[in-house]
Amino acid sequence: MVTLDGKPVSVDDLLPLALTNVGHFTSMRVDEDGGIRGLALHLERLVRDSELVWGVGLDAGRVREYVRRELAERGGGACVVRVTVYDPAVDLGHPGDAGDLHILVSVRAAGPLTLAPLRVKSVPYVRDLPEVKHVGLFGTLHARAEAQRAGFGDALFVGPDGLVSEGGTWNVGFVDHDGTVIWPQAPVLPGVTVALLQRHTAYRTAPVTLARAKGMAAAFATNTGIGVRPLSAIDDTGFAVDHPVLERLREAYAGVPGERV
């Protein structure tokens, strides 16, 4: 189910995304009761990133209306809504001329929040404009593919400064041996799930080298689709996946009330 500005999307509408690939997005998990954790934060992200990418404001009310229509059409059930913002008139030669923003809404079934622990491979990589959730995913998916070909589930990015930043399509967090939650201080996407967890749990933000990461008591991935997912290993270093702090984080996230669109 995909619409552009509330209307059925055509192949021509999608060609700029396929061929030029300039835009930004957010993905929101909708629970069975229709609630969306962090809805206001997702909308803030879209508005903020529109200013950063295009220098143009975005009407969050339009986004809500188009998402509301799609959910009503779907008729219920847990799902993931992706809202992509782009200008269909943008081209390779004049990307700076873009600014007539359109809203693409797609809906897919949601997977389970509880997933098996994830083994990740550290890779040297920093996303372009990491503070923006943009559609330029080649580098990210190439790193994921390389990690999976090496027998891991995903990639964990390490910058040229030696600091751990984030995962393929998720933020990473750690639990120190005193039980403190540590979020990496590095160029990363400001995740909505991270923001929600920080509102409800104590934490510190600090630079985390790869060596320090491997010396933590536990590690975990977060995003809107998975909530809190333990990491079972970084490279050849294993972690406890049943650490009590991880359970507290999962409970904190599950307890965040959903907002109605």
C-alpha positions in Angstrom: 0.0 0.0 0.0 1.7 3.2 -1.2 0.4 6.7 -1.8 1.9 10.0 -2.8 0.2 13.1 -1.2 -2.8 10.8 -0.4 -3.3 9.5 -4.0 -2.3 6.2 -5.6 1.4 6.4 -6.6 2.5 5.9 -10.2 5.8 4.5 -11.7 6.6 8.0 -12.9 6.1 9.4 -9.4 8.7 6.9 -8.1 11.3 7.3 -10.8 13.1 10.3 -9.1 13.6 8.2 -5.9 14.8 5.2 -8.0 17.1 7.2 -10.3 18.2 10.2 -8.3 17.7 8.9 -4.8 17.5 12.2 -2.8 15.1 12.4 0.1 14.6 11.6 3.7 12.2 9.4 5.7 11.0 8.1 9.0 9.5 4.7 9.9 7.0 4.3 12.7 5.7 1.1 14.3 1.9 1.1 14.8 0.7 -1.2 17.5 -2.4 -3.3 17.4 -4.3 -0.6 19.3 -3.3 2.0 16.7 -0.8 3.8 19.0 2.6 5.0 17.8 5.4 5.4 20.3 7.1 8.7 19.8 4.8 10.0 17.0 5.6 13.6 17.9 9.3 12.8 17.6 8.9 11.2 14.2 7.0 14.3 13.0 9.7 16.6 14.4 12.3 14.5 12.6 10.6 15.0 9.3 10.2 18.7 9.8 13.8 19.1 11.0 15.3 17.0 8.1 13.3 18.9 5.5 15.0 22.1 6.7 18.4 20.4 6.7 18.1 18.7 3.3 15.9 21.1 1.3 15.9 24.3 3.3 12.1 24.1 3.1 9.5 23.7 5.9 7.2 20.8 6.0 3.6 20.8 7.3 3.4 18.0 9.9 -0.4 18.2 9.7 -0.3 17.0 6.1 1.9 14.1 7.2 -0.6 13.1 9.9 -3.5 13.3 7.5 -1.9 11.1 4.9 -0.8 8.5 7.5 -4.3 8.6 9.1 -5.9 7.8 5.7 -3.5 4.9 5.0 -4.2 3.4 8.4 -7.9 3.7 8.0 -7.7 2.1 4.6 -5.7 -0.8 6.1 -8.2 -1.5 8.8 -6.1 -2.3 11.8 -3.3 -4.6 12.9 0.3 -4.0 13.8 2.2 -2.4 11.0 5.2 -0.2 10.1 4.4 3.1 8.3 7.3 4.7 6.4 6.9 8.4 5.4 9.4 9.5 2.7 9.7 13.2 1.8 11.1 14.1 -1.6 10.7 16.4 -4.6 9.8 14.4 -7.8 11.2 17.3 -9.9 14.7 16.9 -8.6 17.4 15.9 -11.0 21.1 15.0 -10.9 22.1 18.3 -12.6 20.2 20.7 -10.3 19.5 19.1 -6.9 19.6 22.5 -5.3 16.4 23.5 -7.2 14.3 21.0 -5.2 11.9 22.3 -2.7 8.4 21.3 -3.8 8.1 18.6 -1.1 5.8 15.6 -1.6 4.9 12.9 0.9 5.1 9.3 0.1 3.5 6.9 2.6 4.0 3.2 2.5 2.7 0.5 4.9 3.9 -3.0 5.6 3.1 -5.6 8.2 5.1 -5.3 11.5 7.4 -8.1 12.6 7.7 -9.2 16.2 9.3 -6.8 18.8 11.2 -9.7 20.4 14.0 -11.0 18.1 16.9 -13.3 18.6 20.1 -11.6 19.7 22.2 -10.2 16.9 25.9 -10.9 16.1 27.5 -7.9 14.4 30.8 -7.2 12.6 32.6 -4.0 13.1 33.3 -2.1 9.9 35.0 1.2 9.1 32.1 3.4 7.9 30.3 6.7 8.6 27.0 7.5 6.8 26.7 10.7 4.7 25.0 13.4 6.8 24.5 10.9 9.7 22.1 13.3 11.6 19.6 12.8 8.8 17.5 9.6 8.1 18.0 9.9 4.4 17.3 7.5 1.5 21.0 7.2 0.5 21.4 3.6 1.8 24.0 2.1 -0.6 26.9 2.3 1.8 24.8 1.1 4.7 23.4 -1.9 2.9 26.8 -2.7 1.3 28.3 -2.9 4.8 25.4 -5.1 6.0 25.8 -7.4 3.0 29.6 -7.7 3.7 28.9 -8.5 7.3 26.3 -11.1 6.4 28.6 -12.7 3.9 31.2 -13.0 6.7 28.6 -14.9 8.8 27.3 -12.0 11.0 23.8 -10.6 11.2 24.7 -6.9 10.6 27.4 -4.3 10.6 28.5 -2.0 13.4 30.0 1.3 12.2 33.4 2.6 13.5 34.5 6.0 12.4 38.0 7.1 11.3 38.4 8.5 14.8 38.1 4.9 16.1 34.8 5.6 17.8 31.8 3.3 17.5 28.7 5.2 16.2 25.7 3.2 15.1 24.5 0.1 13.3 23.2 -0.6 9.8 19.7 0.8 10.4 19.7 1.0 14.2 21.3 2.9 17.1 23.6 1.0 19.5 23.8 1.2 23.2 25.9 -0.4 25.9 25.7 -1.5 29.5 28.8 -0.9 31.6 29.8 -3.2 34.4 28.3 -1.0 37.0 24.9 -1.2 35.2 25.0 2.2 33.6 23.6 2.6 30.1 26.1 4.2 27.8 25.1 5.8 24.5 28.0 6.5 22.1 29.1 10.0 21.6 29.7 10.1 17.8 28.0 11.3 14.6 24.8 9.3 14.7 21.2 9.4 13.7 19.2 10.9 16.7 17.0 7.8 17.0 13.4 8.2 18.2 13.7 5.0 20.3 16.9 6.3 21.9 15.1 9.5 22.8 12.2 7.6 24.4 14.5 5.4 26.4 16.5 8.3 27.6 13.3 9.9 28.9 12.6 6.8 31.0 16.0 5.4 32.0 19.2 6.8 33.5 22.2 6.9 31.1 25.5 8.6 30.2 26.8 9.6 26.8 30.5 9.0 26.2 33.0 8.3 23.4 33.2 4.5 22.9 36.1 3.0 21.1 35.8 -0.5 19.6 38.0 -1.8 22.4 35.8 -0.2 25.1 32.7 -1.5 23.4 34.0 -5.0 23.5 34.8 -4.6 27.2 31.2 -3.7 28.1 28.9 -6.0 30.1 26.2 -6.0 27.5 25.3 -4.3 24.2 22.0 -3.7 22.3 20.4 -2.4 19.2 17.4 -0.1 19.1 15.0 1.2 16.5 11.2 1.6 16.1 10.7 -1.8 14.6 12.7 -3.9 17.1 12.5 -1.9 20.3 15.5 -3.2 22.3 17.4 -6.1 20.8 20.5 -7.6 22.6 23.8 -8.0 20.7 25.3 -11.4 21.3 28.7 -10.5 19.9 30.8 -7.8 18.3 33.3 -9.6 16.0 34.6 -12.4 18.2 33.7 -10.9 21.5 30.5 -12.3 23.1 28.0 -10.5 25.5 25.5 -11.6 28.0 22.1 -11.4 26.3 20.1 -11.8 29.6 21.6 -8.9 31.5 18.9 -7.4 33.8 19.5 -3.9 32.5 18.4 -5.1 29.0 15.1 -6.4 30.5 14.6 -3.0 32.2 15.1 -1.2 29.0 12.6 -3.5 27.2 10.1 -2.9 29.9 10.7 0.8 29.8 10.1 0.9 26.0 7.0 -1.3 26.2 5.6 1.0 28.8 5.8 4.1 26.6 2.2 5.0 25.7 1.4 5.2 22.0 0.1 8.4 20.4 -2.8 8.5 18.1 -2.2 9.8 14.6 
